[in-house]
Amino acid sequence: MKIVFFTFYYPPDLSAGSFRAIALAQALSERMDGGELHIITTHPNRYENHRVKADNFEIQENIIVHRISVPSHKSGMLLQARSFITYALASYKLSNNLNPDFLIGTTSRLMTGLLTGILARKLGRKYFIDLRDIFSETISDILSQKSKLLGFVSKITFSLLERWLFNKAIGVNVVSSGFPEYFQTKGIDTSNWSYFSNGVDKEFVNFPCIENENSKNIKTILYAGNIGSGQGLEKVLPASAKRMGSKYRFLVIGGGSSNSKLINAIKSNNVSNIEILPPVQREELIKYYKDADILFLHLNDIPAFERVLPSKIYEYTALRRPIVAGLGGYSAKFIEDHVPYATIFNSGDVDGCVDAIKKAESLEIKDKNIDIFIEKYSREKIMKKMAKHIFSLL
């Protein structure tokens, strides 16, 4: 069997999508007997300030990776659209030449999923979608902040595309159990959908606990990840850092479309205890994690984010550090149920953030709780089950 797997991001690119994609690819590879798994992806482009070189063509046993060069972008919507069009046109041609027996697409912004569906229909093949976000709701909520009409039109348009894509698929998987309810209200039958969540990667297993915590004069609060409109860091981090004072150091590692907003908010608040570093590879990120006293997470106050479950929660939970999270909905419930060493505050609430940080310092972290979580949400185990499920559909 020849399978084509579409993923816009793939290692060495840095993103939640790339880490999930390679874990699923490896699990699929293990179940293939003499077949070929073709990964059609891009050259690393997630962050403008973190470009890593990679080969156009790479063979890893029965996994063949095809990388397509796309125009650089600063995470702006139009520039990202241009990059995807370049990827889609090249992928269309390549997939036609490969003539696969089955297609898989992992997608957060829907477009990679639509590419998978369109090519599958053209080739007369079945396809499977791994859905990591609700694009119709997310994009409409973001655009509605600028124009109610634009938000309404985008929601109608992308909801129709989602309905076509999911109804034609042989299977759909979601990473959050908060997703199906939304699609059910849109008239989409989700009764046969699967739920294989994100998980903990092996790099973060057996992570050491904080040493000499009480001897530190300055506590480090670390955020690592995307700095975009979905995170809304500029709304809460500068003001909170100023309130906490010089005994706390806030370290932000990442990049994204709202990077300039965060920098401007830091300057306007005259904050001196926030440092922003560009994205780094996981090996280096682990060093920063080890030095951190508290891990920080925040989602913007947008209705669509009430259903999501960020992959960063799994990573943070395994690191044996207190967690301060500004979010609500399904993510908040998940943390309350699984992470007793986390404190939650409402998105954008500076007072709540300051109180949560102070509370987090006194939380007791029990290794047993973390070990149970890692065992349950091992990325490797979850992806092996997902690969088994995909093959069962065939």
N, C-alpha and C positions, 0 to 999 in steps of 0.2 A: 504493500500500500504506500502511496505517496500522499503526504499531507502537507498543505501549505498553512503556515501559522502567521497571521498578520499582527504585528505589534509595532506601534510607532516608536516606542522606546525599548531599548534592549542594552544590557551591559556591553561596554563599560559606561554607558550613559547612566546618570544618577536620577532615578525617580522611582516612586512606588510601583509604577507600571512596569518598569524594566526588571525590578527584582522579582515581581510576581511572574513575569513572562518567562524568565530563565528557569525558575523553579518548576513551572508547568511544563516547559519544553523538556527538561530533564526527566520529569515523571512520564511524559508521553513517550520519550525515547526508550525508556526502560521496558515499555510494554509492546514496542514494535519489534516484530520478528522479521528481519530482512528488509524492512521498508525504509523510506526516506522521510525525514521531517525537515522541511524547508522553512526557515525563519526569514520573512521579508520585513526588514526594519530600516532604520535610518542610521546614518553616522551620528555620533553623539551631538545633540543640539539642545538638550533640555535647558541649559543655562548658558547665556552668552559669555559669561566670565569663567566657564569651565568647559573647555573643549579638549577632548581626549582623542588621540588618533586611534583608528581601528581599521582593519583590513576591509576591502570591498567584499571579499569572498573568504569564507572561513569554514573549514570542515572539522567537526568534532565527532568522530565515529559516524553515527547515522544522522547527525544534525548538521545541516548545511545552512550557514548564515549568509544572507545576501543583504548588504548595506547600501542604502541609496543616499547620495548627497543631497541635502536640502538647503535652501537659503538660510542664512543666519537671521535671528530675530531677537527682539528684546521682550518677548512674551506679550506683545501687543496683539489684539485680536486679528487685525487684517494681515499682519506679517505672519502670524501662525497659520492663517488660512492659505497664504501663498506657499508656505512650506509644505502644508499637507497636500495641496494640489500637485506639487512637484512629486511628492511621494506616491500619491495615488496613480498618477499617469505612468510612472515607471513601474509600479507594482502591477498595474493592469497588464502591461506588456509582458512582464516577467512571468506572471502567473499563467497567462495564455500559453507561453512557451513551455512551461513546466507541465501543464495539463494534469493537475492533481486529481486524486480520487475523492478528497475530502478537504474542507477548509475550516479554519478556526480563526476567530478574531477576538482579541482582548481590547476593550475600549472603555474610555471614560468620557470622551467628548463626542461619542456617537459616530464620528466620521470614519474611523477605522472599521467599526462594525458595519456601516453602510457599504464600505468598499468590499468587505467580505461577502455581504449579501448579494451585491450587484454582480460580482465576479462568479459567485456560486451559481446564480441564476443563468448567467451567460454560458457557463460551462456545463450546465445541467447537473450540478453536484449538490450534495447536502452540505450544510454548514452549522457550526456551533458558535454561540456568542457568550463571551465572558464579560459581564457588564459590571463596571467598577464605579459608575456614577449615573445619576438621572440627568441627562443633559438638557432635556426640554424644560425641566423645572429650574435647574441651576442657571441656565443662560437667560431665561425669562425673568427670573428674580434679579439678576445682575443688571440686565438691560432696563428693567422697569424703574430702577433708581434714576435713570436718565430720561426715559420716556415710557409712559404707561402703554401707549399705542405700540411702540416697538417691542416691548415686553410681551404684550398680548399676541401680536402677530408671530413672534418667534416661538411662543409656546404652542400655538396651533400648528405651525409648520413642522416643528420638530416632533411633536406628538404624533402626527400622521406618519412621519418617517419611522419613528420608533415602532408604531403599530405594524407597519409593513414588514420591518426587519425582524421583529420578534415572532410574529405569526408565521413567517415562512421558515424560521430556523428549526432544525431538528431538536435543538435544546438551547436553553438559556440558563446561565448561572449568574447569581448575584452575590456580592461580597458583604451585603448588609441585609438582614432579615427585615429591615425597615422599608425596603424597596417594593416588594410585591403589592402591598396595599395601595400604593400610588398608582401602579399600572392597572390594578383591578378597577379603580374608579374611571380609568380611560377605556374600559371595555376590552382589555387584553386578558386572555386566559392564562393565568400563571400557575395553574394547578400542577403542572408537570415540571415547573422550574426547579432548579437545584440551588443549594446554598452551601458553597465552599468558600469560607471567609479568607481574609488575609491571615497572616500568622507570624510566628517568630522565626527568623532565619538563624541558622546554626552559628553565625558569627557572634550572636548575642547570648548564647547559652553559656552557663557557668561564669557569668560576669561577677567580678569581685564586689563586695560591699564597700561602703565608704570607710576609709581608715582615718583615725584621729579627727573625726568630724568636729568635736568641740574645741580643738586647738586652732581652728582656722579663724583668723581675724576678719577675713572677707569671704563671704559665701558667694559661690558662683551659681547663677540661675541660667540654664542653657535652653535655647530654642534651636533646633536643627530641622531644616526643611524649606519648603517653598515660601517665598514672601510675595503673596499675591492677594488679589481682592477677596479670595476665599478665606484667607487667614485674618485679615484686618488688624495686623499687629500694631499699625500706627495709631489705632483707636485706644489702645490700652497700655502698651508697653512703655512708651516714654513717660507718661504721667505716673504710672506705677513705679517706675525706676526712680523717678525724682522723689516720690514720697518715701521710698524705702531707704534712700540715703547712701552714703559712701561705704557702709559696711556690706553692701550688696553689689555684686558685679553682674550685669546682664550681658550674656554673650549670645549673639545671633549668628548662626552659620547657615548661609543659603543665598538664594537670589530669586528674582521674579519681577513681575510687572509692577508691584507696589514698593519696590526697593527705594525708589526716590521719595515716595510718600513717607516712608518710615524715617528716612534720613532728614527730611524737612521737618517732621514732627519732633525729632530729637533736637534739632537746632532751635525750633521755635519755643520748645519747653526749656531750653538751656540745660539739657541733661548731659552729664559728664560720665555716667557710670554704665553706658551701653556701648558695646563694641560689636561691629558688624564685620564678619569675615565671609569671603566667597565660599561656594560649595567645595567640599573636599571628598576624596575617596573614602570608602568605609574604613579602611585600615587606619587612616588618620583621624577620622571622626570618632573612632573608638577611644582614642587617646583623650579627646575632649570630654567624652562621656565619663571616663574614669575620674577626671578632675572636677566634674560637676557635682554640686550638692543638691540641686533641685532641677527637675526637668519641666519645661514650660510648653504648653499647647494652647492654641486659641483658634476658634472658628468664628467667622463673621456672623452677625445676627441676621441671617437670611433664612426664610422658611425652608428652602431646599436642604439646608444643612441639618435640619431636624431629623432627617432620615439616614444620613451618612454615618459611616464608621471608619474614620481615618486609619490607614495602616500604621501610622506613627504610634498609635495607642499600643499596639502589640509590641513594637520595638521598645518603647519606653518602659512598658510593664516588666520586661525581662531584665532591665538594667539595675534593679535593686536600688533605686533612687526614689525619693518622694516626688510625686507628680502634682503640678498645679495646672488645672485645665479650665479654660473659659469656653464653655459650650453647653448645649442643651439637647433635648430630644433623645434619640436612640443612643447616641454616643455617651451622654451623661448616664443613662440607665446602665449601659454596658460597664462603664467604669465603676459605678456604685455596686454592681453585682460581682465584679471580678477583681477590683483593685482597691483593697482597703487602705493602702498607703497613698491615696490620691485625694486632693481636695478640689472641689468644683465651685466655680463662680459663674455668674451670668455673663454672656458675651459683652464686651465693651464696658463692663462695670469696674471702674478703677478701684473704688472702695472695696468691692468684693475680692478683687485680685490681691490687694494688699493684705486683707484679712486671711485669704487662702494661703499666701506665702508664709505668713507668721504661723498659721496652724500647721502647715506642712513640716515645719522644722521639728515638731514634737511627735510626729507620727512614727509608730514602731513598724519596722519592716521585718517580716518573718519569711525566712528562706522557704519554709514549707509551702506557703501560699504561692510564691513565685514558681517553685518547682512544679506544683500542680497545674498552674497556668501554662507553663512552657510545654508540659506533657500534653495538655489538651489542645494547644494551638501551635504545635510544631508545623511550620510551613511545609517541610518535607512530607510529613504524614498527610496533611490536608491535600497537597497537590497529587500525591499518589492515589488518594481516594477519588479525586476529581478526574484524573486520567482514566482510572478504571470506569468511572461513570460515563465518560465521553465514549470510550470504546464499546460500552454496553449498548449505547444508542445505535451503533452501527450494526 
